């Protein structure tokens, strides 16, 4: 099960899924509601919020996978937003491993200074007025990523500009989280050069999930002969050398 990052279409992961398939792993990908191949109405008409993607869409996808593959162990890989739903889901015994990459409890002050101008533009200077005027977040026109439903943008902004991240939405649009999951191995991963969700934010998430026995892993690009890893590109075609370690496999392992 591969849960995408926010604003990243499922087709981006085709190289990773081909690599996984060659090692005996079947992968289910999908697009969140009102985005990518799941966009069936104008963005201005969308009432979708970030919690719909993180909780309800992820739960539906996991249920679909269980129906499609009724036997054998299941693994879950969450990229950025795709990994934030862990404490909000119940997992059957078949789920043996959960891996997140670039998922963290971030605050806009966590970013390095080199990335701050883009962050300030997205959350404060350009994003809010543009979203209010357009009725959706026009990320493409602003050169700040993908176009997003307004409700997704506003709730995402709320989480990333509050020290308590999503806590204020618990009991409102989010169920009570369970940070003490029993059963699956949980790997919380990040690239050492990720400026979008920096290691400090990912460490917070790993600490929150410590009662589940979650382990924290930071990957340095030079160790894999790469110049960068980054945030979104961690699962891009040229990052194949790191994927076995991301999943906790030995290179060459076939399942």
Backbone bond lengths (Angstrom), bond angles and torsions (degrees), N, CA, C in turn:
res aa  C-N    CA-C-N  psi(-1)  N-CA   C-N-CA  omega(-1)  CA-C   N-CA-C  phi
1 X - - - 1.455 - - 1.519 108.32 -
2 X 1.330 116.43 121.48 1.458 120.15 179.18 1.521 108.86 -116.56
3 X 1.337 115.97 113.20 1.463 121.84 175.49 1.529 108.11 -94.75
4 X 1.323 116.35 123.87 1.458 122.20 -173.91 1.522 113.37 -73.21
5 X 1.320 114.34 162.95 1.458 121.44 168.56 1.529 108.91 -74.12
6 X 1.322 116.88 157.75 1.465 121.16 178.15 1.524 109.93 -63.96
7 X 1.319 116.08 132.17 1.450 120.35 176.87 1.517 114.38 76.94
8 X 1.329 117.38 11.63 1.469 121.46 179.79 1.530 108.32 -116.01
9 X 1.327 118.70 117.42 1.468 120.61 -178.33 1.522 111.63 -70.41
10 X 1.318 115.59 152.18 1.461 120.01 -177.02 1.528 112.86 -59.19
11 X 1.325 117.84 -28.58 1.470 119.77 -178.12 1.528 111.81 -64.29
12 X 1.332 117.49 -21.97 1.467 120.48 177.44 1.523 111.12 -58.19
13 X 1.319 116.59 -29.87 1.464 121.03 -173.32 1.525 113.42 -89.87
14 X 1.321 118.49 9.86 1.464 120.67 -173.38 1.531 112.17 -63.13
15 X 1.322 118.00 -33.58 1.465 119.66 179.72 1.527 110.51 -71.09
16 X 1.333 115.93 -40.31 1.462 118.88 176.97 1.527 110.62 -64.48
17 X 1.317 117.05 -43.14 1.466 118.87 -177.94 1.530 111.06 -66.53
18 X 1.341 117.62 -35.47 1.464 119.92 176.67 1.528 110.32 -64.18
19 X 1.328 115.83 -41.49 1.473 120.49 176.94 1.524 110.33 -61.57
20 X 1.327 116.98 -44.59 1.462 121.00 -179.65 1.528 111.08 -65.38
21 X 1.333 116.40 -41.74 1.469 120.34 178.97 1.521 111.36 -58.65
22 X 1.333 116.24 -39.52 1.461 120.55 -179.12 1.524 111.98 -65.60
23 X 1.322 116.17 -17.28 1.465 121.18 179.39 1.522 112.27 -105.29
24 X 1.308 115.67 14.41 1.453 119.73 174.50 1.506 115.24 88.15
25 X 1.329 117.09 12.99 1.465 121.43 179.58 1.525 109.72 -105.62
26 X 1.314 117.65 116.15 1.452 120.60 170.70 1.521 108.95 -79.34
27 X 1.322 117.53 140.21 1.468 121.20 -175.27 1.527 110.25 -127.51
28 X 1.322 116.27 129.46 1.460 121.99 173.13 1.518 108.43 -100.94
29 X 1.334 116.29 122.83 1.461 121.49 173.46 1.523 108.64 -117.74
30 X 1.316 116.19 163.31 1.466 121.58 -179.54 1.517 107.74 -164.10
31 X 1.311 116.97 168.19 1.459 122.26 172.83 1.519 109.35 -108.70
32 X 1.323 116.18 142.73 1.458 120.79 176.84 1.530 110.33 -64.47
33 X 1.314 115.98 157.80 1.466 121.13 -178.19 1.533 111.29 -55.68
34 X 1.310 115.44 142.55 1.467 123.57 178.47 1.525 112.81 62.21
35 X 1.341 116.37 28.12 1.459 120.67 177.49 1.523 109.12 -148.16
36 X 1.338 115.63 145.62 1.457 120.47 175.97 1.516 112.39 56.39
37 X 1.333 116.21 -133.06 1.464 120.50 -179.08 1.523 112.95 -72.98
38 X 1.320 117.19 -4.40 1.470 121.04 176.91 1.526 111.96 -104.08
39 X 1.332 116.45 15.60 1.469 121.02 178.64 1.523 108.97 -92.27
40 X 1.318 116.55 110.32 1.464 121.25 -176.63 1.535 112.54 -120.87
41 X 1.317 116.89 9.84 1.459 120.57 177.95 1.525 107.82 -152.78
42 X 1.335 118.04 160.28 1.459 120.09 178.03 1.532 110.95 -58.95
43 X 1.316 116.86 142.97 1.461 120.35 -178.92 1.521 112.14 -57.38
44 X 1.328 116.77 -33.22 1.470 119.57 -179.46 1.529 111.85 -62.53
45 X 1.324 117.39 -23.03 1.466 121.09 -178.87 1.522 112.63 -91.47
46 X 1.315 117.63 -4.38 1.460 120.99 -175.41 1.522 111.65 -75.89
47 X 1.329 115.76 135.89 1.460 121.16 173.40 1.537 110.60 -110.89
48 X 1.316 115.83 18.01 1.465 121.98 -178.22 1.520 110.91 -71.04
49 X 1.332 115.90 141.29 1.459 121.68 175.61 1.526 109.21 -118.75
50 X 1.317 115.72 169.21 1.463 121.33 -176.51 1.525 111.28 -59.81
51 X 1.332 116.61 -36.95 1.466 120.50 -179.83 1.523 111.95 -64.18
52 X 1.334 117.87 -28.54 1.466 119.92 176.10 1.525 110.42 -61.63
53 X 1.324 115.49 -41.54 1.463 119.63 179.56 1.530 111.04 -70.45
54 X 1.324 116.69 -45.21 1.464 121.23 -173.22 1.521 113.42 -73.26
55 X 1.327 117.01 -28.01 1.466 119.54 -174.06 1.529 111.27 -116.56
56 X 1.310 117.06 -64.71 1.461 119.72 -170.87 1.534 113.07 -69.19
57 X 1.324 117.70 -43.99 1.464 118.94 -179.90 1.527 111.31 -68.93
58 X 1.314 116.49 -39.50 1.464 119.07 178.61 1.530 111.08 -64.72
59 X 1.324 116.54 -40.96 1.469 119.93 178.82 1.527 110.86 -63.05
60 X 1.332 116.71 -41.74 1.464 120.38 179.79 1.524 110.92 -64.57
61 X 1.326 116.73 -40.29 1.463 120.33 179.82 1.524 111.04 -65.99
62 X 1.331 116.45 -40.53 1.462 119.53 179.48 1.530 111.53 -66.50
63 X 1.322 116.49 -36.39 1.465 120.04 176.38 1.527 110.66 -66.38
64 X 1.339 115.98 -38.73 1.465 120.01 178.59 1.524 110.73 -64.24
65 X 1.328 116.38 -40.76 1.463 119.59 178.95 1.524 111.05 -63.52
66 X 1.325 116.49 -41.67 1.466 120.01 179.32 1.526 111.15 -60.85
67 X 1.336 116.89 -34.73 1.463 120.60 177.55 1.531 111.36 -73.36
68 X 1.339 115.80 -39.30 1.460 120.06 -178.56 1.525 112.09 -70.56
69 X 1.328 115.83 -33.75 1.468 121.31 -179.13 1.522 108.11 -125.17
70 X 1.328 117.95 80.53 1.469 121.13 -171.62 1.526 115.08 -72.98
71 X 1.330 117.38 -8.21 1.457 119.75 -179.03 1.524 110.22 -130.87
72 X 1.322 115.50 155.37 1.454 120.97 175.32 1.513 112.90 91.00
73 X 1.336 116.15 167.81 1.464 120.96 -178.44 1.525 111.97 -71.97
74 X 1.318 115.74 151.62 1.462 122.53 177.14 1.524 109.18 -119.79
75 X 1.327 115.45 141.25 1.458 121.86 173.28 1.523 108.39 -117.15
76 X 1.316 115.66 150.23 1.463 121.89 178.04 1.521 108.45 -122.53
77 X 1.332 116.80 127.88 1.464 122.57 174.87 1.514 108.13 -118.98
78 X 1.328 116.97 121.05 1.450 121.93 179.77 1.510 111.12 -116.34
79 X 1.322 116.81 124.60 1.462 122.78 -178.83 1.526 109.20 -102.50
80 X 1.321 117.74 116.56 1.463 123.06 179.27 1.536 109.97 56.98
81 X 1.336 118.02 -117.66 1.473 119.89 175.83 1.523 111.08 -50.31
82 X 1.318 116.50 -36.06 1.452 120.86 -177.99 1.511 114.08 -58.95
83 X 1.333 116.63 -20.28 1.454 120.37 178.83 1.508 114.64 -99.69
84 X 1.335 116.97 -5.53 1.471 119.81 -176.25 1.523 113.11 -78.97
85 X 1.319 117.41 -13.28 1.460 119.51 -176.98 1.517 114.74 -82.79
86 X 1.332 117.85 -5.05 1.471 120.77 -173.77 1.528 113.59 -46.98
87 X 1.338 119.44 -53.53 1.469 118.26 -174.82 1.523 114.37 -73.55
88 X 1.332 117.68 -4.44 1.462 120.78 -177.98 1.531 113.10 -101.23
89 X 1.323 116.58 1.29 1.464 120.32 -177.74 1.521 110.97 -116.19
90 X 1.312 114.69 149.63 1.453 120.29 167.66 1.521 108.06 -95.51
91 X 1.306 116.65 137.67 1.463 120.11 -176.62 1.524 110.37 -117.05
92 X 1.326 117.62 129.71 1.467 119.82 176.07 1.524 110.47 -68.28
93 X 1.309 115.78 165.35 1.463 120.85 -178.70 1.521 112.27 -58.77
94 X 1.320 116.97 -24.08 1.470 120.49 -179.02 1.519 112.88 -66.54
95 X 1.327 117.81 -22.59 1.467 120.25 179.85 1.525 108.17 -75.55
96 X 1.328 115.57 107.46 1.460 121.45 -173.99 1.516 113.04 -94.69
97 X 1.333 116.91 -25.72 1.466 119.38 -175.39 1.520 110.11 -148.99
98 X 1.331 115.86 139.19 1.460 122.85 173.56 1.521 107.33 -126.19
99 X 1.321 116.60 126.41 1.462 122.15 179.77 1.522 108.13 -124.22
100 X 1.318 116.49 132.09 1.460 119.78 172.29 1.520 108.73 -118.93
101 X 1.312 115.88 149.54 1.459 121.08 174.56 1.526 108.20 -135.52
102 X 1.318 115.88 124.18 1.459 120.66 179.63 1.511 114.15 70.22
103 X 1.330 118.20 24.07 1.468 121.99 177.10 1.520 108.18 -103.68
104 X 1.332 116.86 125.21 1.456 119.00 -177.82 1.506 112.81 -157.05
105 X 1.318 114.97 164.62 1.467 122.19 177.03 1.520 106.97 -91.19
106 X 1.321 115.51 83.01 1.455 121.03 -170.16 1.516 114.47 -93.59
107 X 1.322 114.42 155.80 1.464 123.69 173.11 1.518 106.75 -130.69
108 X 1.317 117.21 146.52 1.462 119.15 -172.73 1.528 113.36 -60.69
109 X 1.322 117.72 -20.08 1.466 119.84 177.70 1.529 112.56 -80.32
110 X 1.324 118.01 -5.47 1.468 120.86 178.55 1.525 112.37 -73.81
111 X 1.318 117.24 -23.14 1.459 120.59 -172.53 1.525 111.56 -71.50
112 X 1.330 117.61 146.00 1.466 119.97 175.03 1.524 110.15 -64.50
113 X 1.319 115.58 156.47 1.462 120.05 -175.54 1.525 112.24 -58.47
114 X 1.312 117.43 -31.95 1.463 120.35 -179.16 1.526 112.46 -62.86
115 X 1.334 116.46 -24.39 1.464 121.18 -177.70 1.528 112.23 -102.35
116 X 1.327 116.76 -10.02 1.472 120.28 -175.56 1.531 113.97 -58.63
117 X 1.352 120.43 -40.90 1.468 118.26 -179.35 1.528 112.97 -56.22
118 X 1.337 117.40 -41.79 1.466 120.32 179.34 1.522 110.77 -66.95
119 X 1.332 116.41 -39.68 1.461 121.01 179.09 1.525 110.49 -63.48
120 X 1.319 116.67 -46.17 1.462 120.58 -179.36 1.527 111.05 -63.69
121 X 1.337 116.35 -38.25 1.464 119.46 177.44 1.526 110.92 -65.05
122 X 1.330 116.81 -42.03 1.464 121.24 -176.47 1.523 112.02 -68.39
123 X 1.329 116.91 -44.62 1.467 120.03 -173.45 1.527 114.22 -92.80
124 X 1.340 118.26 -23.67 1.463 118.94 -170.49 1.530 114.74 -127.80
125 X 1.323 118.46 -45.71 1.459 120.11 -168.74 1.527 113.64 -89.20
126 X 1.313 117.42 -49.60 1.464 121.35 -176.44 1.525 113.54 -105.42
127 X 1.316 116.70 -40.94 1.461 120.87 -174.89 1.517 115.14 -57.41
128 X 1.335 118.88 -53.85 1.471 119.33 -177.07 1.528 114.63 -61.02
129 X 1.360 119.39 -51.56 1.463 116.95 -179.25 1.527 112.95 -65.96
130 X 1.325 117.12 -36.29 1.465 119.68 -179.79 1.525 110.98 -65.99
131 X 1.326 116.85 -39.95 1.463 120.71 179.52 1.524 110.87 -68.09
132 X 1.329 116.26 -40.68 1.461 120.21 178.65 1.531 111.33 -63.15
133 X 1.325 116.79 -38.69 1.461 120.90 -178.13 1.530 112.35 -76.54
134 X 1.324 116.50 -42.35 1.466 120.57 -174.39 1.524 112.91 -82.67
135 X 1.327 117.26 -24.25 1.457 120.15 -174.96 1.514 112.80 85.08
136 X 1.315 116.45 3.25 1.464 124.16 173.51 1.525 106.66 -159.33
137 X 1.313 118.08 167.53 1.456 120.77 178.75 1.531 109.02 -83.79
138 X 1.361 117.80 107.21 1.467 120.38 -177.04 1.526 111.60 -83.38
139 X 1.311 115.83 65.71 1.458 120.38 -175.01 1.512 114.11 -58.48
140 X 1.330 117.41 -36.75 1.460 120.07 -178.62 1.523 111.10 -64.71
141 X 1.324 116.98 -45.64 1.460 120.13 -179.56 1.519 111.75 -65.21
142 X 1.320 116.02 -33.97 1.461 120.59 -179.73 1.522 112.26 -84.28
143 X 1.326 116.99 -4.60 1.472 122.74 -175.06 1.524 110.44 56.89
144 X 1.349 114.16 41.45 1.461 121.38 -179.96 1.529 110.58 -126.46
145 X 1.332 116.36 35.16 1.456 119.37 177.81 1.511 113.29 106.55
146 X 1.317 115.71 -156.94 1.462 121.82 -175.77 1.527 111.79 -82.90
147 X 1.323 116.22 160.63 1.463 121.34 170.56 1.529 108.59 -72.51
148 X 1.331 115.78 137.42 1.461 121.13 -174.77 1.524 110.89 -133.72
149 X 1.331 118.02 151.25 1.464 119.60 171.57 1.528 110.43 -58.08
150 X 1.323 116.42 145.24 1.464 120.16 -178.16 1.520 111.88 -58.21
151 X 1.334 116.80 -42.82 1.459 119.94 -178.74 1.510 113.01 -63.17
152 X 1.333 116.41 -34.33 1.467 120.78 175.86 1.521 109.46 -64.52
153 X 1.333 115.82 -47.97 1.468 119.59 -179.12 1.520 111.88 -61.24
154 X 1.335 117.12 -48.71 1.465 119.16 -174.94 1.522 111.88 -64.11
155 X 1.317 118.62 -40.85 1.466 118.97 179.84 1.529 110.94 -72.22
156 X 1.297 116.95 -37.99 1.471 120.90 175.85 1.528 109.28 -59.74
157 X 1.340 116.83 -44.88 1.461 121.70 178.16 1.527 110.47 -60.05
158 X 1.320 116.16 -43.82 1.465 120.64 -179.95 1.522 110.81 -57.44
159 X 1.325 115.99 -46.54 1.462 119.33 -177.41 1.528 111.82 -65.07
160 X 1.313 116.97 -40.04 1.466 120.93 -174.31 1.522 113.72 -83.52
161 X 1.319 117.54 -4.86 1.468 120.13 178.17 1.525 112.06 -115.46
162 X 1.324 116.60 10.24 1.461 122.24 176.64 1.523 109.28 -119.53
163 X 1.321 116.13 141.73 1.462 119.98 179.35 1.527 112.24 -67.37
164 X 1.341 116.91 -25.61 1.472 118.87 -179.87 1.530 112.45 -91.87
165 X 1.320 116.79 9.34 1.457 124.47 177.32 1.526 110.07 50.91
166 X 1.338 119.21 -114.14 1.470 119.85 -174.97 1.526 113.95 -94.17
167 X 1.333 118.43 4.93 1.468 120.23 -173.95 1.526 113.21 -58.80
168 X 1.335 117.35 -34.39 1.465 119.72 -177.22 1.528 112.40 -68.87
169 X 1.327 117.81 -15.24 1.466 121.24 178.81 1.524 112.97 -97.48
170 X 1.328 117.19 -2.82 1.460 120.22 177.85 1.531 109.06 -68.87
171 X 1.308 116.07 127.34 1.457 120.97 -175.39 1.512 112.78 89.05
172 X 1.330 116.57 -6.19 1.468 121.28 177.62 1.537 108.22 -110.49
173 X 1.318 116.46 -77.82 1.470 119.96 176.58 1.522 112.43 -105.68
174 X 1.328 116.32 -6.00 1.462 121.38 179.08 1.523 110.30 -120.82
175 X 1.327 117.71 141.87 1.468 119.63 173.01 1.523 110.13 -75.33
176 X 1.305 116.78 170.74 1.465 120.44 176.52 1.523 109.30 -65.91
177 X 1.334 118.09 130.32 1.463 119.94 -179.07 1.523 112.23 -77.36
178 X 1.309 115.60 151.74 1.462 122.18 174.06 1.525 107.74 -117.12
179 X 1.325 116.44 105.02 1.460 120.87 -178.89 1.528 112.12 -91.13
180 X 1.310 117.64 4.91 1.470 121.62 -178.77 1.523 110.05 -120.51
181 X 1.315 115.88 57.57 1.459 121.06 179.04 1.523 110.22 -68.37
182 X 1.298 115.97 143.95 1.459 120.99 178.32 1.523 109.85 -114.15
183 X 1.308 116.14 134.54 1.459 119.98 174.55 1.511 114.84 121.07
184 X 1.351 118.20 -77.30 1.461 118.53 -171.66 1.524 113.47 -72.43
185 X 1.327 115.04 148.19 1.464 120.73 167.41 1.524 107.27 -69.51
186 X 1.325 117.74 134.19 1.462 121.46 -179.11 1.523 109.09 -121.47
187 X 1.333 116.02 122.25 1.463 123.29 179.12 1.529 108.20 -116.27
188 X 1.329 116.57 119.65 1.465 122.36 179.26 1.524 107.28 -105.42
189 X 1.331 116.91 111.77 1.461 121.42 -168.73 1.529 111.85 -119.43
190 X 1.328 114.96 155.07 1.460 121.21 179.25 1.522 108.77 -157.34
191 X 1.311 116.25 152.85 1.456 121.61 171.45 1.521 108.74 -85.38
192 X 1.311 116.78 139.37 1.464 120.19 -178.97 1.523 111.75 -63.67
193 X 1.344 117.37 -21.95 1.466 120.78 -179.08 1.529 112.44 -104.38
194 X 1.321 118.10 18.49 1.469 121.59 178.58 1.523 109.05 -73.86
195 X 1.331 117.05 115.36 1.464 121.10 178.63 1.526 111.50 -97.90
196 X 1.339 117.73 -12.83 1.465 121.67 -178.20 1.524 110.59 -80.51
197 X 1.319 116.38 -50.21 1.468 122.35 171.15 1.532 105.43 -125.23
198 X 1.323 117.03 87.42 1.463 121.20 -171.85 1.529 112.67 -64.78
199 X 1.330 116.29 160.68 1.466 120.20 -179.96 1.523 114.39 -51.14
200 X 1.323 118.65 -34.99 1.464 120.13 -179.08 1.528 110.87 -61.24
201 X 1.336 117.33 -36.68 1.467 121.37 178.94 1.525 111.13 -72.84
202 X 1.321 116.50 -36.66 1.460 120.69 179.28 1.526 110.32 -70.30
203 X 1.328 116.33 -36.15 1.468 119.74 176.66 1.529 110.85 -61.89
204 X 1.322 117.67 -37.23 1.469 120.51 177.18 1.526 110.36 -59.97
205 X 1.309 115.42 -43.09 1.467 120.43 -179.71 1.525 110.56 -65.52
206 X 1.315 116.07 -43.56 1.467 120.03 178.28 1.525 110.91 -62.09
207 X 1.329 116.34 -38.66 1.467 120.29 178.49 1.526 110.58 -65.16
208 X 1.340 116.61 -41.28 1.467 120.02 178.57 1.523 111.02 -61.90
209 X 1.334 116.30 -35.18 1.460 121.20 -178.05 1.527 112.91 -91.26
210 X 1.316 116.99 7.79 1.467 120.54 -179.93 1.530 112.89 -55.78
211 X 1.355 119.49 -37.88 1.468 118.80 177.51 1.535 113.58 -60.57
212 X 1.337 116.71 -17.65 1.467 120.82 176.66 1.523 112.03 -88.55
213 X 1.337 116.32 -0.65 1.461 119.77 -176.68 1.515 113.16 79.20
214 X 1.340 117.14 21.32 1.459 120.84 -178.32 1.523 111.02 -64.41
215 X 1.322 115.87 141.33 1.462 121.53 176.55 1.523 109.20 -109.30
216 X 1.327 116.19 147.04 1.466 122.59 -177.70 1.524 108.99 -106.55
217 X 1.341 115.75 134.59 1.462 120.60 -178.30 1.529 109.23 -136.19
218 X 1.329 116.94 121.62 1.463 122.31 175.47 1.526 108.21 -109.30
219 X 1.321 116.49 127.65 1.461 121.70 -176.72 1.527 110.21 -107.86
220 X 1.320 116.03 132.60 1.458 122.78 179.67 1.525 109.14 -103.39
221 X 1.328 118.30 126.89 1.470 119.66 -174.34 1.524 114.19 -57.71
222 X 1.327 117.52 -38.76 1.468 119.76 -176.77 1.523 112.37 -60.46
223 X 1.323 117.11 -29.28 1.465 120.38 -179.91 1.527 112.07 -65.39
224 X 1.329 116.43 -17.21 1.467 121.13 -178.37 1.529 111.73 -115.67
225 X 1.321 115.85 14.47 1.449 120.23 179.87 1.508 113.62 70.79
226 X 1.333 116.59 25.09 1.461 122.14 -178.60 1.520 110.13 -111.49
227 X 1.313 116.88 150.17 1.464 120.25 177.90 1.520 111.62 -83.35
228 X 1.333 116.69 -31.42 1.469 121.64 178.55 1.526 109.62 -145.90
229 X 1.327 115.01 159.13 1.463 122.35 168.87 1.517 109.63 -120.94
230 X 1.336 115.27 -53.99 1.452 119.89 174.66 1.519 114.21 72.93
231 X 1.320 114.62 -158.21 1.465 121.55 -174.84 1.532 111.41 -102.79
232 X 1.307 116.92 -71.97 1.462 120.18 179.54 1.524 110.76 -68.49
233 X 1.325 117.00 -42.19 1.460 120.35 -172.83 1.519 114.57 -71.70
234 X 1.327 118.44 -3.15 1.464 120.70 176.34 1.534 110.54 -54.32
235 X 1.318 116.54 -31.86 1.464 120.78 -179.05 1.528 112.19 -108.77
236 X 1.340 116.80 19.72 1.459 121.30 175.97 1.527 110.21 -80.42
237 X 1.305 115.79 165.77 1.472 122.51 -171.30 1.525 113.49 -53.85
238 X 1.330 117.39 -41.85 1.466 119.65 -173.38 1.524 113.72 -80.70
239 X 1.328 116.99 2.24 1.468 119.67 -179.66 1.532 112.36 -100.06
240 X 1.306 117.06 14.49 1.466 121.35 -178.21 1.526 113.97 -52.57
241 X 1.348 120.41 -35.01 1.471 119.17 -177.79 1.529 114.83 -57.04
242 X 1.321 117.61 -21.04 1.467 119.79 -175.04 1.525 113.30 -98.44
243 X 1.308 118.28 -11.36 1.464 120.01 -168.29 1.524 113.87 -66.69
244 X 1.317 117.61 -35.30 1.469 118.89 178.98 1.524 110.64 -62.59
245 X 1.337 116.43 -42.54 1.464 119.73 178.88 1.522 111.32 -69.73
246 X 1.324 117.09 -33.60 1.461 120.11 176.19 1.524 110.36 -56.89
247 X 1.316 116.39 -45.19 1.465 121.11 -177.72 1.524 113.07 -84.47
248 X 1.329 115.97 -4.66 1.461 118.54 -179.02 1.510 112.87 78.09
249 X 1.342 116.02 30.34 1.460 122.10 177.21 1.520 109.58 -103.48
250 X 1.309 116.58 162.17 1.453 121.46 167.45 1.519 107.16 -88.68
251 X 1.336 117.55 138.02 1.459 120.63 -178.79 1.530 109.73 -55.05
252 X 1.323 115.13 130.47 1.458 119.91 -179.82 1.512 113.60 95.88
253 X 1.343 116.75 -10.70 1.465 119.59 178.63 1.527 110.58 -61.79
254 X 1.290 116.68 136.79 1.462 122.66 171.09 1.521 108.15 -120.82
255 X 1.325 116.41 140.36 1.469 120.78 -175.90 1.523 111.28 -103.28
